[in-house]
Amino acid sequence: MPLETTAVQARKQPLLSGLVLLVASAFQAITGSLVGPSFDAFIAEHSSDENRAKVFGISQALFMIVGVVGPVLGGWLVDLYGFKKMLLVAAGLYIIATIIRVSVSTL
């Protein structure tokens, strides 16, 4: 009997990992969709007309750099600590970014 239980648990483990990945990806998409556009709106609202293009250029350059560095850093974290830990780090960063965004919007 313990062998059957172990076999059933082994079959459920990929399903659980897939579910964790799906939930984490959905959470990343939701929080990520809040950060970019709201940051652009914040820049448009708080920059002068003369400075706006420069500030947008710098911010978009930073987003592109993060888009290149992020996957490399994520791969490094996966190699060192595993996939779930990397997702936890990413979720933590998105939570921090969302909290910052919400706190800025209430100023």
C-alpha positions in Angstrom: 0.0 0.0 0.0 2.7 2.6 0.7 4.1 2.1 -2.8 0.8 3.0 -4.4 0.5 6.0 -2.2 4.0 7.1 -3.2 3.1 6.6 -6.9 -0.1 8.7 -6.6 1.8 11.4 -4.8 4.5 11.4 -7.5 1.8 11.8 -10.2 0.2 14.7 -8.3 3.5 16.6 -7.7 3.9 17.9 -11.4 0.2 19.0 -11.2 0.9 20.9 -8.1 4.0 22.5 -9.5 2.1 23.4 -12.7 -0.6 25.0 -10.6 1.9 27.0 -8.6 3.5 28.1 -11.9 0.1 29.1 -13.3 -0.9 31.1 -10.2 2.5 32.8 -10.0 2.4 33.7 -13.7 -1.1 35.1 -13.4 0.0 37.1 -10.3 3.0 38.4 -12.2 0.9 39.4 -15.2 -1.6 41.3 -13.0 1.0 43.1 -10.9 3.2 43.8 -13.9 0.4 45.3 -15.8 -0.1 47.8 -12.9 3.5 48.9 -12.8 4.4 50.0 -16.4 1.4 52.1 -17.4 1.0 53.6 -14.0 4.6 54.6 -14.0 4.2 56.2 -17.4 1.2 58.1 -16.1 3.1 59.2 -13.0 5.9 60.6 -15.3 3.4 62.4 -17.5 1.8 64.0 -14.5 4.9 65.0 -12.6 7.3 66.1 -15.3 7.5 69.4 -17.1 6.7 69.7 -20.8 10.3 70.4 -21.6 11.6 67.4 -19.6 9.0 64.8 -20.3 10.6 63.3 -23.4 13.9 62.9 -21.6 12.3 61.3 -18.6 10.3 58.9 -20.7 13.4 57.9 -22.6 15.3 57.2 -19.5 12.5 55.2 -17.9 11.9 53.2 -21.1 15.7 52.5 -21.3 15.6 51.2 -17.7 12.6 49.0 -18.5 14.5 47.5 -21.5 17.6 46.9 -19.3 15.5 45.2 -16.7 14.0 43.1 -19.5 17.4 41.9 -20.4 18.9 41.5 -16.9 15.8 40.0 -15.3 15.8 36.7 -17.2 19.5 36.3 -16.6 19.1 37.0 -12.9 16.1 34.7 -12.8 18.1 31.9 -14.4 20.9 32.4 -11.9 18.4 32.2 -9.0 16.9 29.0 -10.5 20.4 27.4 -10.7 21.2 28.4 -7.1 17.9 28.0 -5.3 15.4 26.3 -7.6 12.4 27.5 -9.6 10.0 28.1 -6.7 12.4 30.3 -4.9 12.9 32.4 -8.0 9.1 32.8 -8.4 8.9 33.9 -4.7 11.6 36.5 -5.3 9.8 37.8 -8.4 6.5 37.9 -6.6 8.1 39.8 -3.7 9.5 42.4 -6.1 6.2 42.8 -7.8 4.4 43.2 -4.4 7.0 45.9 -3.4 6.5 47.7 -6.7 2.7 47.5 -6.4 2.8 48.8 -2.8 5.1 51.7 -3.9 2.7 52.5 -6.8 -0.4 52.5 -4.6 1.3 54.6 -2.0 2.4 57.1 -4.6 -1.1 57.3 -6.0 -2.5 58.3 -2.6 -0.2 61.3 -2.2 
